[in-house]
C-alpha cells in the first residue's frame, strides 16, 4: 500500500483545515526568517487499513497511521527541499536549516519559483465519513466476501493475492505567496489476482480491480465473479498461429501495454529533456481520429479526484488528445515556467519529495460498440485480457506474453490461447485503432475501454 495516498477534495482554499494549515504556515515563516526568499510547506495525515489475501486465505490485516511534512525553499534562485515523517513543531528549525543548506549547494535556476495562488472550486460527494469510521473487522469481512465469491463461482479458482484497502486522511499546503488549501478524503479499493487449476493444468493469471470514494461504490461480488469467470474460461488453452492482425486489448491490457509510454510522452519534463516521442507534435495528429484522451482531476467518484495538485494549483478537466490530435502536455509549475505558460495542475507526489508530474483520472473516451460487436468485426485476431512484458517509454516498442488470451476467427472467440506473444509500437498502435468499446472499466485511476488495434505482430506455437 502507498504510504502517501491521494485523497479526494472536500474543502476549497477558502475553507481550510485550520490546525494543519497553521502548522504549515509556522514552518514557512521559519524558513523565511532563516533567509529563504520563498517557501512552501506540504503536509499529510492519513490512516490506512489493509487486508491482504494470499493463497486462498487472509494473510494479514492491520491499521497504520502516518503523517509527514515537506518543505521547499528558494533562496537566490536556488532550490532546497527537506522532509520529515512527523508534524512536530519541535523539528521545524532543523527542517528549515536542512532545506536552506541544500539550496545553498544547488545551482541557480531562474525557473524555480513558488507558484501564486489560483482560485479553487470545492467538490461535493467525494468524502464518505463511513469509510473514516469503518473498523478493521469490517474490512476483513469484505476481503472474506471477495475470497468466498471467487471460490463459490468455481472450486477450481485459486486466489493468489489481493485484498481490500481503506485510506482516510487530510492534506494541506501553505506557501509564502499566500496560498492556503486543505482537503479531507477517503477511498476504498479492492483487487484480486490468481488462476484456475484443473488436474495438471494451470490457467493464465487474471487481475481485477475496483475502487471508490464511497463505501457503497465498491462492488465486491461482481469483482470476484469477473475474475473467476476469466480464469475458468482460460482453461484448455492451446497455441494459435503466427500472423499479423487485429488485437483486441481489454481495459487491463490497455493499461499494461499502451498507457505507460503515452503518459511518459505527455509529461512536459520528458518533452523538455528530448525524451518524448511526442515532442514538437502539439496540434498534430498523433493517433486515430477515434481516440480522445481526457485527464479529469474533478471526476465524480474518481480515485484521483481532488481540488488541487501537489502545489495547490487547481485540478481541471483537460483534453490531452482530441480526435487523434495532440492538444497539450502535462505541466507542473517548474516545467510551465520554462515555457512561459500556465501550469495544467498536474504536480504530483506526496510530502517526501519535490513535486513531479502525473495524471489524475485518465479517461479514454468511449466509442459506440459493445465488446461483442468489436469481436464480430474481427476476421482474425487475438483478444488480450492481460499483457506480461515490456514497453519502452521513449521508443514505444512493446513485446510480451498474452495472458488470458483468445483466438478470434470470423467474429467469434474460438478458443483460449497459450504460448502466444504480441509485439508492436505504441505510437503506431494508437494510429491503427479500428474500434473502441462504449463501456469503460476502472483500472486504478484510469477509466478505459476495449481497444481494437490493427497490424500487431502475433507469434504463437
C-alpha positions as CSV (number, residue, x, y, z in Angstrom):
1,X,0.0,0.0,0.0
2,X,1.1,3.6,-0.6
3,X,2.2,5.5,2.4
4,X,1.1,8.8,0.9
5,X,-2.3,8.2,-0.7
6,X,-4.0,10.7,-2.9
7,X,-7.3,11.9,-1.3
8,X,-10.3,13.4,-2.9
9,X,-11.1,17.1,-2.4
10,X,-13.7,18.2,0.0
11,X,-12.6,21.7,1.0
12,X,-11.6,24.7,-1.0
13,X,-8.9,27.3,-0.3
14,X,-11.5,29.5,1.5
15,X,-12.4,26.8,4.0
16,X,-9.2,25.3,5.2
17,X,-8.4,22.7,7.9
18,X,-7.0,25.3,10.3
19,X,-4.9,23.2,12.6
20,X,-2.8,21.5,9.9
21,X,-2.6,24.7,7.8
22,X,-1.4,26.7,10.9
23,X,1.5,24.2,11.3
24,X,2.5,24.6,7.7
25,X,2.3,28.4,8.0
26,X,4.6,28.2,11.0
27,X,7.1,26.2,9.0
28,X,7.0,28.6,6.1
29,X,7.6,31.6,8.5
30,X,10.5,29.7,10.0
31,X,12.1,29.3,6.5
32,X,11.6,32.9,5.7
33,X,13.0,34.0,9.0
34,X,16.1,32.0,8.2
35,X,16.7,33.7,4.9
36,X,14.5,31.9,2.3
37,X,13.2,34.2,-0.4
38,X,10.2,31.9,-0.9
39,X,8.9,28.8,0.8
40,X,6.2,26.1,0.5
41,X,5.1,23.5,3.0
42,X,3.0,20.4,2.2
43,X,1.7,18.2,4.9
44,X,-0.3,15.0,5.2
45,X,-2.0,12.9,7.9
46,X,-3.5,9.6,7.0
47,X,-4.6,6.2,8.3
48,X,-4.7,3.0,6.2
49,X,-6.5,-0.2,6.9
50,X,-5.3,-3.1,4.7
51,X,-6.4,-6.7,4.5
52,X,-4.2,-8.9,2.3
53,X,-5.2,-12.2,0.7
54,X,-2.7,-14.9,-0.2
55,X,-3.1,-18.5,-1.3
56,X,-6.9,-18.6,-0.7
57,X,-6.8,-17.2,2.8
58,X,-6.5,-14.0,4.8
59,X,-2.8,-13.3,5.2
60,X,-2.5,-10.1,7.2
61,X,-4.8,-7.3,8.4
62,X,-3.6,-4.1,10.0
63,X,-4.2,-0.4,10.5
64,X,-1.3,2.0,10.2
65,X,-1.4,5.8,10.8
66,X,1.1,8.2,9.3
67,X,1.9,11.8,8.8
68,X,4.6,13.9,7.3
69,X,5.7,17.3,6.0
70,X,7.8,18.5,3.1
71,X,9.4,21.9,2.8
72,X,10.5,23.5,-0.4
73,X,12.6,26.7,-0.3
74,X,14.0,29.1,-2.9
75,X,17.0,31.3,-2.0
76,X,18.9,33.3,-4.6
77,X,17.1,31.3,-7.2
78,X,18.5,28.1,-5.7
79,X,16.2,25.2,-4.7
80,X,16.3,23.3,-1.5
81,X,14.0,20.6,-0.1
82,X,13.7,18.6,3.1
83,X,11.0,16.4,4.7
84,X,10.1,14.8,8.0
85,X,7.7,11.9,8.8
86,X,6.0,13.8,11.6
87,X,4.4,17.2,12.1
88,X,6.0,18.1,15.4
89,X,6.9,21.8,15.6
90,X,10.0,20.9,17.6
91,X,11.6,19.6,14.3
92,X,10.8,22.7,12.3
93,X,14.1,24.6,13.0
94,X,16.2,21.6,11.9
95,X,14.0,21.1,8.8
96,X,14.4,24.7,7.7
97,X,18.1,24.6,8.3
98,X,18.5,21.4,6.2
99,X,16.4,22.8,3.3
100,X,18.3,26.0,3.2
101,X,21.7,24.2,3.3
102,X,20.7,22.1,0.3
103,X,19.6,25.3,-1.5
104,X,23.0,26.9,-1.0
105,X,24.7,23.9,-2.6
106,X,22.4,23.9,-5.6
107,X,22.9,25.7,-8.9
108,X,20.8,28.8,-9.7
109,X,17.7,28.3,-11.8
110,X,15.5,31.3,-12.7
111,X,12.5,29.0,-13.3
112,X,12.4,27.8,-9.7
113,X,9.5,29.9,-8.4
114,X,6.9,29.1,-5.8
115,X,3.5,29.4,-7.6
116,X,0.9,32.1,-6.9
117,X,-2.5,31.1,-5.5
118,X,-5.3,30.4,-8.0
119,X,-9.0,30.0,-7.4
120,X,-10.1,26.6,-6.3
121,X,-13.5,25.0,-6.6
122,X,-15.0,22.9,-3.9
123,X,-16.0,19.3,-4.9
124,X,-19.1,17.6,-3.5
125,X,-19.7,14.0,-2.7
126,X,-16.1,12.8,-2.7
127,X,-15.8,12.2,1.1
128,X,-17.5,9.4,2.9
129,X,-17.4,9.6,6.7
130,X,-18.4,5.9,6.8
131,X,-15.0,5.0,5.4
132,X,-13.3,7.0,8.1
133,X,-15.3,5.1,10.7
134,X,-15.0,1.7,9.1
135,X,-13.4,-0.7,11.6
136,X,-10.7,-3.1,10.5
137,X,-13.0,-6.1,11.2
138,X,-15.4,-4.8,8.5
139,X,-12.6,-4.5,6.0
140,X,-11.7,-8.1,6.9
141,X,-15.3,-9.2,6.3
142,X,-15.2,-7.6,2.9
143,X,-12.0,-9.4,2.0
144,X,-13.6,-12.7,3.1
145,X,-16.5,-11.9,0.8
146,X,-14.1,-11.3,-2.1
147,X,-12.4,-14.6,-1.5
148,X,-15.7,-16.5,-1.0
149,X,-17.4,-15.1,-4.1
150,X,-14.4,-16.2,-6.3
151,X,-14.3,-19.7,-4.8
152,X,-18.0,-20.1,-4.9
153,X,-18.1,-19.4,-8.6
154,X,-15.9,-22.5,-9.2
155,X,-13.8,-24.5,-6.9
156,X,-11.1,-24.7,-9.5
157,X,-10.4,-21.0,-8.8
158,X,-7.2,-20.1,-6.8
159,X,-6.8,-16.7,-5.4
160,X,-3.0,-16.0,-5.4
161,X,-3.2,-12.5,-3.9
162,X,-5.5,-9.5,-3.4
163,X,-7.2,-7.6,-0.7
164,X,-9.3,-4.7,0.5
165,X,-7.6,-1.3,1.3
166,X,-9.2,1.7,3.0
167,X,-7.4,5.1,3.2
168,X,-8.6,8.2,5.1
169,X,-6.8,11.4,5.9
170,X,-6.1,15.0,5.1
171,X,-3.6,17.0,3.1
172,X,-2.8,20.7,3.1
173,X,-0.4,23.2,1.6
174,X,0.7,26.7,2.5
175,X,3.2,29.0,0.7
176,X,4.8,32.3,1.1
177,X,2.7,33.8,-1.7
178,X,-0.4,33.4,0.4
179,X,-1.7,30.1,-0.9
180,X,-3.5,28.1,1.8
181,X,-5.6,25.0,0.9
182,X,-6.5,21.7,2.5
183,X,-8.7,18.7,1.9
184,X,-10.0,15.7,3.7
185,X,-10.7,12.5,1.9
186,X,-11.3,8.8,1.9
187,X,-11.0,5.9,-0.6
188,X,-11.6,2.2,-0.7
189,X,-10.1,-0.2,-3.2
190,X,-10.1,-3.9,-3.8
191,X,-8.1,-6.2,-6.1
192,X,-7.8,-9.9,-6.8
193,X,-5.3,-11.9,-8.8
194,X,-5.0,-15.6,-9.4
195,X,-5.7,-18.5,-11.7
196,X,-7.7,-21.7,-12.1
197,X,-6.3,-25.2,-11.7
198,X,-7.7,-28.4,-13.2
199,X,-5.6,-31.6,-12.8
200,X,-2.2,-30.6,-14.0
201,X,-3.3,-27.6,-16.0
202,X,-2.9,-24.1,-14.7
203,X,-4.7,-21.3,-16.4
204,X,-3.4,-17.8,-17.2
205,X,-3.3,-15.4,-14.3
206,X,-6.0,-12.7,-14.2
207,X,-6.2,-9.4,-12.3
208,X,-9.2,-7.4,-11.5
209,X,-9.6,-4.1,-9.6
210,X,-12.3,-1.8,-8.3
211,X,-12.3,1.4,-6.2
212,X,-14.4,4.2,-5.0
213,X,-14.5,7.2,-2.7
214,X,-17.7,5.8,-1.2
215,X,-18.2,2.7,0.8
216,X,-21.3,1.8,-1.3
217,X,-19.4,2.5,-4.5
218,X,-17.3,-0.7,-4.5
219,X,-18.8,-3.9,-5.8
220,X,-17.1,-6.9,-4.1
221,X,-19.0,-9.8,-5.5
222,X,-19.1,-8.6,-9.2
223,X,-15.3,-8.0,-9.0
224,X,-14.7,-11.6,-7.7
225,X,-17.0,-13.1,-10.3
226,X,-15.4,-11.2,-13.2
227,X,-12.0,-12.5,-12.1
228,X,-13.3,-16.1,-11.6
229,X,-15.0,-16.1,-15.0
230,X,-11.9,-15.0,-16.7
231,X,-9.6,-17.7,-15.2
232,X,-12.1,-20.5,-15.8
233,X,-12.5,-19.5,-19.4
234,X,-8.8,-19.7,-19.8
235,X,-8.6,-23.4,-19.1
236,X,-8.0,-25.6,-22.1
237,X,-5.7,-23.1,-23.8
238,X,-3.7,-24.1,-26.9
239,X,-1.4,-22.3,-29.3
240,X,-2.8,-20.3,-32.2
241,X,-0.8,-19.4,-35.3
242,X,1.6,-16.7,-36.0
243,X,0.3,-13.8,-38.1
244,X,0.0,-10.0,-38.2
245,X,-3.5,-8.9,-37.4
246,X,-6.0,-7.4,-35.0
247,X,-5.6,-7.4,-31.3
248,X,-8.5,-6.6,-29.0
249,X,-7.0,-5.2,-25.8
250,X,-9.0,-5.4,-22.6
251,X,-9.1,-2.4,-20.3
252,X,-6.4,-4.0,-18.1
253,X,-4.3,-4.8,-21.1
254,X,-4.6,-1.2,-22.4
255,X,-3.2,-0.1,-19.0
256,X,-0.4,-2.7,-19.1
257,X,0.6,-2.2,-22.7
258,X,-0.2,1.3,-24.0
259,X,-0.6,3.8,-21.2
260,X,2.9,4.0,-19.7
261,X,4.6,5.1,-23.0
262,X,1.7,7.6,-23.6
263,X,1.7,9.1,-20.1
264,X,5.5,9.3,-20.2
265,X,5.5,11.1,-23.5
266,X,2.9,13.8,-22.5
267,X,5.0,14.6,-19.4
268,X,6.4,18.1,-20.1
269,X,9.6,17.3,-18.2
270,X,10.3,14.4,-20.6
271,X,9.4,16.6,-23.6
272,X,11.8,19.3,-22.5
273,X,14.6,16.8,-22.0
274,X,14.1,15.5,-25.5
275,X,12.9,12.1,-24.2
276,X,9.4,12.1,-25.6
277,X,8.2,10.6,-28.9
278,X,5.5,13.3,-28.9
279,X,7.9,16.3,-28.6
280,X,7.1,19.0,-31.2
281,X,3.7,17.5,-32.1
282,X,1.2,19.8,-30.4
283,X,-1.7,20.4,-32.8
284,X,-0.7,17.5,-35.0
285,X,-2.5,14.2,-35.5
286,X,-0.7,11.5,-33.4
287,X,-3.4,8.9,-33.3
288,X,-6.6,7.6,-34.9
289,X,-9.4,10.1,-35.1
290,X,-11.3,7.7,-33.0
291,X,-9.1,8.4,-30.0
292,X,-9.8,11.1,-27.4
293,X,-7.9,11.1,-24.1
294,X,-9.0,13.2,-21.2
295,X,-7.4,13.8,-17.8
296,X,-10.1,14.7,-15.3
297,X,-9.0,15.7,-11.9
298,X,-12.5,16.7,-10.9
299,X,-14.2,13.4,-12.0
300,X,-17.1,12.4,-9.8
301,X,-16.0,9.4,-7.7
302,X,-12.6,9.4,-9.4
303,X,-10.0,7.7,-7.3
304,X,-7.5,10.6,-8.0
305,X,-10.1,13.4,-7.9
306,X,-9.0,16.5,-5.9
307,X,-9.5,20.2,-5.9
308,X,-5.8,20.9,-6.2
309,X,-2.4,19.3,-7.1
310,X,0.8,18.9,-5.1
311,X,1.5,22.7,-5.5
312,X,-2.0,23.9,-4.6
313,X,-2.9,24.6,-8.2
314,X,-6.4,23.8,-9.4
315,X,-7.2,20.5,-11.0
316,X,-9.2,20.6,-14.1
317,X,-10.8,18.6,-16.9
318,X,-8.4,18.7,-19.8
319,X,-8.3,17.1,-23.3
320,X,-4.8,15.7,-24.0
321,X,-5.7,14.1,-27.3
322,X,-8.8,15.2,-29.2
323,X,-10.0,13.0,-32.1
324,X,-6.4,12.0,-32.7
325,X,-4.8,15.4,-32.4
326,X,-2.3,16.2,-29.5
327,X,-3.7,19.2,-27.6
328,X,-1.4,19.6,-24.6
329,X,1.4,18.2,-22.5
330,X,1.0,18.0,-18.7
331,X,2.8,20.6,-16.6
332,X,3.7,21.4,-13.1
333,X,4.8,25.0,-12.2
334,X,8.5,24.4,-13.0
335,X,8.0,23.0,-16.4
336,X,5.4,25.6,-17.2
337,X,7.8,28.4,-16.1
338,X,10.4,27.0,-18.6
339,X,7.9,27.6,-21.4
340,X,6.4,30.8,-20.1
341,X,2.9,29.3,-19.8
342,X,0.5,28.3,-17.0
343,X,0.7,25.0,-15.2
344,X,-2.0,22.5,-16.1
345,X,-2.3,21.5,-12.5
346,X,-0.5,18.2,-12.8
347,X,2.1,18.5,-10.0
348,X,2.1,15.1,-8.3
349,X,3.6,13.3,-5.3
350,X,3.5,13.4,-1.5
351,X,5.3,15.1,1.3
352,X,8.5,13.0,0.9
353,X,9.6,14.5,-2.4
354,X,9.5,17.6,-4.7
355,X,6.5,17.9,-7.0
356,X,6.7,15.7,-10.0
357,X,4.2,15.4,-12.9
358,X,1.4,12.8,-13.1
359,X,-2.0,12.2,-14.4
360,X,-5.1,12.2,-12.3
361,X,-8.2,10.3,-13.6
362,X,-7.1,9.4,-17.1
363,X,-10.1,8.6,-19.3
364,X,-10.1,7.2,-22.9
365,X,-13.4,8.4,-24.2
366,X,-15.9,5.6,-25.1
367,X,-16.7,4.5,-28.6
368,X,-20.0,3.3,-29.9
369,X,-19.6,-0.5,-30.0
370,X,-20.1,-3.2,-27.4
371,X,-17.4,-5.7,-26.7
372,X,-19.4,-8.3,-28.6
373,X,-19.7,-6.0,-31.7
374,X,-15.9,-5.4,-31.7
375,X,-15.3,-9.2,-31.7
376,X,-17.8,-9.7,-34.5
377,X,-15.9,-7.2,-36.7
378,X,-12.6,-9.1,-36.4
379,X,-11.9,-11.6,-39.1
380,X,-8.8,-13.0,-37.4
381,X,-7.1,-11.7,-34.3
382,X,-6.4,-12.2,-30.6
383,X,-8.3,-11.0,-27.5
384,X,-5.6,-10.0,-24.9
385,X,-7.0,-10.0,-21.4
386,X,-3.7,-9.2,-19.8
387,X,-0.2,-8.5,-21.0
388,X,3.1,-9.5,-19.4
389,X,6.1,-7.9,-21.0
390,X,7.9,-4.6,-21.6
391,X,7.0,-1.3,-23.2
392,X,9.8,1.2,-23.9
393,X,8.5,4.6,-22.9
394,X,10.8,6.5,-25.3
395,X,10.6,4.4,-28.5
396,X,7.1,3.0,-27.7
397,X,8.2,-0.5,-28.7
398,X,6.5,-3.3,-26.8
399,X,6.6,-7.1,-26.7
400,X,5.4,-9.7,-24.3
401,X,3.2,-12.6,-23.5
402,X,-0.5,-12.7,-23.9
403,X,-2.3,-13.7,-20.7
404,X,-5.9,-14.9,-20.7
405,X,-6.0,-14.6,-24.5
406,X,-8.5,-15.9,-27.0
407,X,-8.1,-16.6,-30.7
408,X,-10.7,-14.8,-32.7
409,X,-11.8,-16.2,-36.0
410,X,-14.6,-14.9,-38.2
411,X,-16.1,-12.7,-35.5
412,X,-16.1,-15.4,-32.8
413,X,-14.0,-16.3,-29.8
414,X,-12.6,-19.7,-30.9
415,X,-10.5,-20.9,-28.0
416,X,-8.2,-19.7,-25.3
417,X,-4.5,-19.4,-26.3
418,X,-1.2,-20.2,-24.7
419,X,2.4,-19.7,-25.7
420,X,1.4,-16.6,-27.6
421,X,3.3,-13.3,-27.8
422,X,2.5,-9.9,-29.3
423,X,4.8,-7.1,-30.4
424,X,4.4,-3.7,-31.9
425,X,4.8,0.0,-31.2
426,X,2.5,2.0,-29.0
427,X,2.7,5.1,-31.2
428,X,1.9,3.1,-34.3
429,X,-0.9,1.2,-32.5
430,X,-2.8,4.3,-31.4
431,X,-2.8,5.3,-35.1
432,X,-4.3,2.0,-36.1
433,X,-7.3,1.8,-33.7
434,X,-10.3,0.3,-35.5
435,X,-12.7,0.2,-32.7
436,X,-13.4,1.4,-29.1
437,X,-16.0,-0.1,-26.7
438,X,-18.7,2.2,-25.3
439,X,-18.3,0.7,-21.8
440,X,-15.4,1.9,-19.7
441,X,-13.8,-0.1,-16.8
442,X,-11.9,1.4,-13.8
443,X,-8.3,0.2,-13.7
444,X,-6.6,2.0,-10.8
445,X,-7.2,5.7,-11.5
446,X,-7.9,5.1,-15.2
447,X,-11.2,4.6,-17.0
448,X,-10.5,2.5,-20.0
449,X,-12.4,0.8,-22.9
450,X,-11.6,-2.3,-25.0
451,X,-9.4,-1.1,-27.9
452,X,-9.2,-3.0,-31.3
453,X,-5.9,-2.3,-32.9
454,X,-4.7,-3.4,-36.4
455,X,-1.3,-4.5,-37.5
456,X,0.0,-6.1,-34.4
457,X,2.6,-9.0,-34.7
458,X,1.3,-12.2,-33.1
459,X,3.6,-15.1,-32.5
460,X,2.3,-18.4,-31.3
461,X,3.3,-22.0,-31.2
